[in-house]
Amino acid sequence: MNSRKPKILAFSGSLRRNSLNKKLVEVAAAGAEAAGASVTLLDLKDYPLPVYDGDVENEEGLPPAALELKKIFAAHDGFLISSPEYNYGYTGALKNVIDWVSRRTEADEPMLSVFQGKHAAFLSATGGPSGGIRSIGQLRDLFLNMGVTVIPKSHALAHANQEFDETGRLKNPETIKRAQDIGERLAKALQ
């Protein structure tokens, strides 16, 4: 058993200020912390990035925000991600971050080094009836292909706009428990 606390990076695939996915991932992060993990909450809005472009990378290198994000990703053992579903898939903002942080910064650096051998768990909150299950499925496939161990259990919160109160907290204790369970499972997988 590892004596070091596992480090989990928790964030939403949404850039919206009052994103329900940001709120949901915070609940899941509390579950990870209760299970013994050290959790860093990240807001992608704090790291503005241009759309990934190989020409920009070749001519200018990685943008400063991408370099900073890459260091943050590399310093964590696992990822706890809640992404809305936009047009039946995960967000462009999330894909853009993944594209930038996956790039090599050293010639001898292994491909996808910030993802290889790590673990991830996924959640989604949407206003519709699917809860974002399609975005979770797509993220699962992407992360598995990048060498990440994906926790089999996920949580898709349907009609999420009705699940939070006016202060931004989940109203249903069972929903809170389900979200925290995802964070707990990720933390335990890393111990």
Secondary structure by P-SEA (a helix, b strand, c coil): cccccbbbbbbbcccccccaaaaaaaaaaaaaaaaccbbbbbbccccccccccaaaaaaccccaaaaaaaaaaaaccbbbbbbbbccccccaaaaaaaaaaacccccccccccccccccccbbbbbcccccaaaaaaaaaaaaaaaccccccbbbbbcccccccccccccccaaaaaaaaaaaaaaaaaac
